[in-house]
Amino acid sequence: MEQAAPPRMPTRGHFSAPKWDETKPRELTQYFRELEYLLRDCNITDPTQMKEYASRYVSYDTAETWTGITEFNTQIPGNQEGAAPWAATYEEWKAAVIRLYPGAEESTRYTVNDLHQLAQDTFEDGIYTIGALSTYYQDFQRIARWLLQNGKLYRNEERHLFQQGIPTSLWTKIARRLEIAKPDHHPLEPYDVEDVLEAGKWALKGTDTSITVHAAPASRPVGNGTPGILPLPTASIATLPTPTAPSNYVKQEDLNKAISTALSSAMTRLESLMNNSITANRQRNNQGGNNSGNNQPNNNLCHFCGELGHGMSRGRCPAVENYLRQGKIRRATDGKVVLPSGAVIPNYPDLKTFQERVDKWHRRNPNNIATATLTGNANPDAEQALQQQLIQEILPTSQSTV
């Protein structure tokens, strides 16, 4: 019976050959691990051959740089006159290669600033689904665990930073859930990351669970009201105020009384606003029908597409109707244009029209398309958002009187 031929190293460009994206130095050590697995499988132990194979699967310029390192040579002259030459091992040559790429060394794989940047990016992008929350948790834990294991991060720092990456609208729901689930938790101590994750899943129950990867946007301020640690001094966040805990606290009984009064007042104002909005819409529709025979031009500016001559009411703006058909937006029960999830369209200061903001939101949150028209109780988040906005306007005044 013939003996099977020993395995051979793959040729350059073969699908099974080890690969390295030279724009990502942090992945260099993974390239060497894959290479060394193949070398062991092919019983290649000669240091010179190992160096040559390592240089074979990279670009020409990179291979020229690696083979030009002193440790690549078989015989290296001694440092002193008359000293015998010495041969560098494969491990010594590999260490010399890794030193060429800042960020490739295991000791500098991550920094605390990486967590700050991740929290900033996530806060600016928003978290609207369980999948997006899971993506943030996985990315955060990958960096935080390495920093904790290497003594570069404290446990409380990890908890503070994870909370600061959660947008304010979601954090309000999470904090409310945690207050009920953990009534004995000290108010000045941050919650465990896993507890925040579970409360976030509860708050986002029923949303999309698929995990997506978002492109990193420009840095934006982070602040959802949670007390936190000082960020690292970078150019983008050096001038931002750091959230601090209040110096004194109101009694719980007085605070509950103030909140109840504020809620009652907010509901009254909400009912008045909704009635006024319905009346105003009817008047505009009637006025539009009465003026349909006029030849005077309509100078209304549409806040959705930015064009003159129409508004955002039903059937008025072609762009709104087109986006509704595509499922990129919905109309809430009060007729307002909202995101497919029912959330308010985010305010991007650099964009003027709602159409541009919706497009930017969909670029960062792909595959979020409305599949049905909102009904009276299909998604109450839009009404809750308006109620919360009114409550926030009243609360400071109510608390100041306590």
Phi, psi and omega per residue, in radians:
M1 nan 2.244 -3.086
E2 -1.262 2.485 3.121
Q3 -1.419 2.389 -3.119
A4 -1.120 2.446 3.125
A5 -1.177 2.476 3.132
P6 -1.126 2.616 3.129
P7 -1.116 2.633 -3.126
R8 -2.032 2.675 3.096
M9 -1.177 2.444 3.141
P10 -1.201 2.734 3.096
T11 -1.353 2.828 3.133
R12 -1.127 2.301 -3.114
G13 1.607 -0.177 3.112
H14 -1.198 2.605 -3.067
F15 -1.088 -0.439 -3.121
S16 -1.603 -0.034 3.139
A17 -1.300 2.527 3.105
P18 -1.117 2.517 -3.085
K19 -2.276 2.642 3.119
W20 -2.501 2.181 3.035
D21 -1.403 1.896 -3.000
E22 -1.208 -0.139 3.051
T23 -1.491 -0.052 -3.119
K24 -2.167 1.439 -3.098
P25 -0.986 -0.532 -3.083
R26 -1.102 -0.357 -3.114
E27 -1.600 0.082 -3.119
L28 -1.122 -0.706 -3.132
T29 -1.138 -0.567 3.082
Q30 -1.163 -0.635 3.087
Y31 -1.058 -0.785 3.141
F32 -1.163 -0.604 3.108
R33 -1.131 -0.761 3.113
E34 -1.127 -0.697 3.117
L35 -1.090 -0.816 -3.081
E36 -1.176 -0.504 3.041
Y37 -1.110 -0.763 3.113
L38 -1.168 -0.671 3.136
L39 -1.093 -0.732 3.114
R40 -1.169 -0.687 -3.124
D41 -1.131 -0.541 -3.131
C42 -1.677 0.130 3.098
N43 1.020 0.695 3.092
I44 -1.747 1.993 -3.096
T45 -2.146 -0.156 -3.136
D46 -1.184 2.195 -3.082
P47 -1.012 -0.707 -3.126
T48 -1.108 -0.780 3.109
Q49 -1.116 -0.686 3.138
M50 -1.106 -0.704 3.107
K51 -1.153 -0.719 -3.117
E52 -1.144 -0.731 3.108
Y53 -1.154 -0.657 3.120
A54 -1.089 -0.596 -3.130
S55 -1.472 -0.193 -3.058
R56 -1.320 -0.591 -2.952
Y57 -1.653 0.172 3.093
V58 -1.931 3.085 -3.108
S59 -1.169 2.909 -3.086
Y60 -1.076 -0.822 -3.107
D61 -1.112 -0.709 3.129
T62 -1.164 -0.724 3.115
A63 -1.091 -0.670 3.123
E64 -1.130 -0.648 3.095
T65 -1.170 -0.767 -3.102
W66 -1.178 -0.724 -3.120
T67 -1.286 -0.275 3.108
G68 -1.477 -0.108 3.112
I69 -1.211 2.492 -3.075
T70 -1.001 -0.686 -3.091
E71 -1.206 -0.141 3.118
F72 -1.315 -0.491 -3.084
N73 -1.193 2.582 3.138
T74 -1.232 -0.745 -3.137
Q75 -2.091 2.058 -3.134
I76 -1.881 2.217 -3.129
P77 -1.059 2.610 3.112
G78 -1.211 2.768 -3.105
N79 -1.268 -0.485 -3.113
Q80 -1.920 2.717 -3.124
E81 -1.127 2.264 3.140
G82 1.532 -0.097 3.137
A83 -1.297 2.530 -3.121
A84 -1.249 2.510 3.096
P85 -1.162 2.736 -3.129
W86 -2.294 2.739 -3.102
A87 -1.879 2.227 3.121
A88 -1.417 2.445 3.121
T89 -1.376 2.958 3.096
Y90 -1.089 -0.713 -3.119
E91 -1.129 -0.664 3.099
E92 -1.148 -0.702 3.118
W93 -1.169 -0.730 3.131
K94 -1.085 -0.714 3.112
A95 -1.094 -0.670 3.111
A96 -1.149 -0.638 3.100
V97 -1.145 -0.815 -3.097
I98 -1.085 -0.584 3.134
R99 -1.142 -0.318 3.128
L100 -1.262 -0.297 -2.997
Y101 -2.124 1.784 3.074
P102 -1.043 2.319 -3.105
G103 1.727 -0.233 -3.131
A104 -1.509 -0.378 -3.117
E105 -1.244 2.503 -3.109
E106 -1.048 -0.574 -3.084
S107 -1.249 -0.272 -3.125
T108 -2.151 0.528 -3.072
R109 -1.098 -0.811 -3.131
Y110 -2.339 2.798 3.026
T111 -2.306 2.887 3.103
V112 -1.083 -0.521 3.134
N113 -1.111 -0.491 3.071
D114 -1.084 -0.661 3.099
L115 -1.205 -0.700 3.088
H116 -1.034 -0.786 -3.107
Q117 -1.133 -0.726 3.124
L118 -1.093 -0.742 3.129
A119 -1.116 -0.722 3.112
Q120 -1.085 -0.838 -3.104
D121 -1.082 -0.745 -3.115
T122 -1.197 -0.712 3.118
F123 -1.068 -0.704 -3.118
E124 -1.264 -0.666 -3.136
D125 -1.230 -0.630 -3.067
G126 1.588 2.689 3.090
I127 -2.192 1.953 -3.064
Y128 -2.061 -0.151 -3.114
T129 -2.384 2.845 3.072
I130 -1.117 -0.626 3.123
G131 -1.070 -0.752 3.121
A132 -1.143 -0.678 3.104
L133 -1.130 -0.716 3.124
S134 -1.144 -0.674 3.091
T135 -1.069 -0.790 3.112
Y136 -1.074 -0.758 -3.131
Y137 -1.088 -0.786 -3.117
Q138 -1.123 -0.803 3.131
D139 -1.112 -0.712 -3.126
F140 -1.145 -0.809 -3.100
Q141 -1.177 -0.589 3.106
R142 -1.036 -0.710 -3.137
I143 -1.394 -0.783 -3.043
A144 -1.127 -0.696 -3.118
R145 -1.117 -0.694 3.115
W146 -1.137 -0.745 3.138
L147 -1.130 -0.684 3.117
L148 -1.161 -0.738 -3.129
Q149 -1.153 -0.489 -3.118
N150 -1.762 0.226 3.056
G151 1.193 0.454 -3.119
K152 -1.826 0.056 -3.094
L153 -2.636 2.437 3.056
Y154 -1.617 2.723 -3.088
R155 -1.091 -0.706 -3.141
N156 -1.194 -0.587 3.050
E157 -1.063 -0.746 3.125
E158 -1.031 -0.794 -3.103
R159 -1.152 -0.754 3.126
H160 -1.062 -0.817 -3.079
L161 -1.144 -0.681 3.132
F162 -1.107 -0.719 3.135
Q163 -1.164 -0.635 -3.085
Q164 -1.236 -0.289 3.105
G165 -1.468 -0.093 -3.100
I166 -1.612 2.216 -3.130
P167 -1.000 2.706 -3.027
T168 -1.047 -0.760 -3.083
S169 -1.063 -0.702 3.122
L170 -1.327 -0.666 -3.108
W171 -1.105 -0.589 3.109
T172 -1.034 -0.760 3.131
K173 -1.209 -0.705 -3.139
I174 -1.122 -0.790 -3.132
A175 -1.087 -0.675 3.123
R176 -1.123 -0.707 3.121
R177 -1.144 -0.743 -3.107
L178 -1.217 -0.557 3.086
E179 -1.096 -0.587 3.124
I180 -1.379 -0.760 -3.068
A181 -1.274 -0.542 -3.089
K182 -2.275 1.296 -3.070
P183 -1.176 -0.379 -3.104
D184 -1.590 0.039 -3.116
H185 -1.236 2.358 3.141
H186 -1.193 2.305 -3.044
P187 -1.127 -0.399 -3.122
L188 -1.570 -0.169 -3.131
E189 -1.620 2.415 3.101
P190 -1.262 2.680 3.110
Y191 -1.389 2.700 3.051
D192 -1.061 2.568 -3.111
V193 -1.039 -0.726 -3.116
E194 -1.151 -0.631 3.104
D195 -1.153 -0.710 3.103
V196 -1.118 -0.698 3.136
L197 -1.078 -0.812 -3.120
E198 -1.138 -0.698 3.102
A199 -1.156 -0.622 3.092
G200 -1.149 -0.679 3.084
K201 -1.112 -0.658 3.107
W202 -1.143 -0.751 -3.121
A203 -1.168 -0.505 -3.107
L204 -1.780 0.314 -3.086
K205 -0.997 2.320 3.132
G206 1.677 -0.107 3.127
T207 -1.565 3.073 -3.097
D208 -1.114 2.354 -3.122
T209 -1.758 -0.046 -3.117
S210 -1.246 2.477 -3.092
I211 -1.613 2.260 3.122
T212 -2.155 2.770 3.125
V213 -1.961 2.186 -3.119
H214 -1.766 2.579 3.035
A215 -1.241 2.500 -3.101
A216 -1.272 2.075 -3.139
P217 -1.489 3.114 3.067
A218 -1.156 2.669 -3.061
S219 -1.151 2.407 3.085
R220 -2.292 2.759 -3.120
P221 -1.084 2.571 3.085
V222 -1.913 2.287 3.091
G223 -3.131 1.742 3.101
N224 -1.898 0.226 3.128
G225 1.672 -0.122 3.141
T226 -1.445 2.370 3.068
P227 -1.134 2.490 -3.069
G228 -2.587 -3.117 3.138
I229 -1.521 2.843 3.110
L230 -1.227 2.327 3.081
P231 -1.252 2.802 3.094
L232 -1.126 2.558 -3.082
P233 -1.287 1.593 3.045
T234 -1.970 2.890 -3.055
A235 -1.123 -0.544 -3.025
S236 -1.432 -0.400 -3.046
I237 -2.219 0.178 -3.044
A238 -1.166 -0.541 -3.054
T239 -1.667 0.063 -3.094
L240 -1.370 2.422 3.076
P241 -1.237 2.512 3.130
T242 -1.639 2.260 3.113
P243 -1.050 2.350 -3.137
T244 -2.198 2.678 3.121
A245 -1.298 2.543 3.110
P246 -1.107 2.580 -3.081
S247 -1.322 -0.470 3.088
N248 -2.396 2.858 -3.057
Y249 -2.199 2.584 3.092
V250 -1.501 2.577 3.094
K251 -1.048 2.549 -3.065
Q252 -1.110 -0.689 -3.126
E253 -1.102 -0.783 -3.139
D254 -1.158 -0.637 3.135
L255 -1.155 -0.727 3.110
N256 -1.089 -0.685 3.127
K257 -1.149 -0.725 3.132
A258 -1.142 -0.690 -3.140
I259 -1.154 -0.713 3.128
S260 -1.087 -0.755 3.099
T261 -1.094 -0.728 -3.130
A262 -1.150 -0.703 3.126
L263 -1.102 -0.736 3.130
S264 -1.099 -0.784 3.117
S265 -1.131 -0.666 -3.126
A266 -1.151 -0.706 3.135
M267 -1.132 -0.657 3.098
T268 -1.122 -0.776 3.127
R269 -1.154 -0.660 3.127
L270 -1.087 -0.774 3.136
E271 -1.106 -0.699 3.121
S272 -1.134 -0.730 -3.134
L273 -1.131 -0.732 -3.129
M274 -1.133 -0.716 3.101
N275 -1.123 -0.753 3.116
N276 -1.107 -0.658 -3.141
S277 -1.151 -0.721 3.126
I278 -1.127 -0.746 3.120
T279 -1.106 -0.738 -3.136
A280 -1.137 -0.677 3.119
N281 -1.123 -0.710 3.117
R282 -1.129 -0.710 3.123
Q283 -1.126 -0.696 3.127
R284 -1.151 -0.689 3.127
N285 -1.146 -0.732 3.114
N286 -1.133 -0.726 3.130
Q287 -1.117 -0.657 3.109
G288 -1.134 -0.667 3.118
G289 -1.223 -0.638 -3.130
N290 -1.238 -0.502 -3.100
N291 -1.691 0.144 -3.073
S292 -1.109 -0.457 -3.124
G293 -1.546 -0.060 -3.135
N294 -1.315 2.653 3.081
N295 -1.696 0.065 -3.120
Q296 -1.286 2.451 -3.116
P297 -1.232 2.610 3.092
N298 -1.618 2.013 -3.064
N299 -1.703 0.273 3.120
N300 -1.140 2.439 3.090
L301 -1.746 2.168 3.118
C302 -1.404 2.114 -3.121
H303 -1.324 -0.185 -3.141
F304 -1.493 -0.948 -3.094
C305 -1.759 -0.270 3.110
G306 1.485 0.144 -3.129
E307 -1.673 2.726 3.117
L308 -1.523 2.696 2.994
G309 1.862 -0.105 3.113
H310 -2.810 2.935 3.105
G311 -2.006 -2.808 -3.100
M312 -1.750 0.131 -3.139
S313 -1.115 2.892 -3.081
R314 -1.003 2.259 3.067
G315 1.358 0.014 -3.078
R316 -1.538 -0.782 -3.035
C317 -1.789 2.086 3.113
P318 -1.054 -0.644 -3.121
A319 -1.125 -0.708 3.110
V320 -1.087 -0.798 -3.120
E321 -1.116 -0.652 3.121
N322 -1.147 -0.749 3.134
Y323 -1.187 -0.590 3.083
L324 -1.113 -0.749 3.124
R325 -1.129 -0.620 3.136
Q326 -1.342 -0.195 -3.132
G327 1.422 0.214 -3.137
K328 -1.341 -0.397 3.125
I329 -2.448 2.996 3.043
R330 -2.393 2.905 2.954
R331 -1.862 2.240 3.105
A332 -1.296 3.081 -3.105
T333 -1.107 -0.426 3.105
D334 -1.598 0.130 3.076
G335 1.578 -0.094 -3.127
K336 -1.301 2.631 3.106
V337 -1.479 2.195 -3.116
V338 -2.322 3.031 3.105
L339 -1.236 2.882 3.131
P340 -0.969 -0.530 3.142
S341 -1.376 -0.147 -3.073
G342 1.666 -0.107 -3.136
A343 -1.328 2.747 3.111
V344 -1.180 2.514 3.106
I345 -1.087 2.196 -3.082
P346 -1.113 2.637 -3.125
N347 -1.693 1.867 3.054
Y348 -1.731 1.993 -3.026
P349 -1.025 -0.467 -3.083
D350 -1.458 -0.079 -3.117
L351 -2.043 2.465 -3.029
K352 -1.682 -0.753 -3.032
T353 -1.706 2.712 3.080
F354 -1.108 -0.574 -3.123
Q355 -1.076 -0.765 3.121
E356 -1.137 -0.674 -3.133
R357 -1.193 -0.686 3.098
V358 -1.110 -0.736 3.126
D359 -1.089 -0.723 -3.137
K360 -1.162 -0.688 3.133
W361 -1.110 -0.712 -3.125
H362 -1.228 -0.540 3.063
R363 -1.132 -0.567 -3.129
R364 -1.579 -0.304 3.139
N365 -2.286 1.238 -3.097
P366 -1.162 2.792 3.073
N367 1.127 0.485 3.053
N368 -1.945 1.448 -3.072
I369 -2.033 2.392 3.113
A370 -1.216 2.371 3.139
T371 -1.870 -0.159 3.132
A372 -2.719 2.790 3.141
T373 -1.358 2.491 3.130
L374 -1.115 2.385 3.027
T375 -1.859 -3.092 -3.040
G376 -1.065 -0.584 -3.111
N377 -2.234 0.397 -3.133
A378 -1.273 -0.670 -3.129
N379 -2.607 1.715 -3.063
P380 -1.431 0.077 -3.067
D381 -1.085 -0.581 -3.114
A382 -1.125 -0.791 3.106
E383 -1.176 -0.676 3.122
Q384 -1.103 -0.666 3.130
A385 -1.076 -0.718 3.124
L386 -1.173 -0.712 3.104
Q387 -1.093 -0.764 3.140
Q388 -1.093 -0.650 3.139
Q389 -1.113 -0.760 3.124
L390 -1.153 -0.674 3.132
I391 -1.113 -0.729 -3.134
Q392 -1.116 -0.532 3.106
E393 -1.231 -0.536 -3.051
I394 -1.585 -0.599 -3.027
L395 -0.942 -0.868 -3.113
P396 -0.958 -0.687 -3.129
T397 -1.186 -0.709 -3.110
S398 -1.181 -0.717 -3.104
Q399 -1.196 -0.553 -3.105
S400 -1.195 -0.374 -3.129
T401 -1.552 -0.161 -3.092
V402 -1.337 nan nan
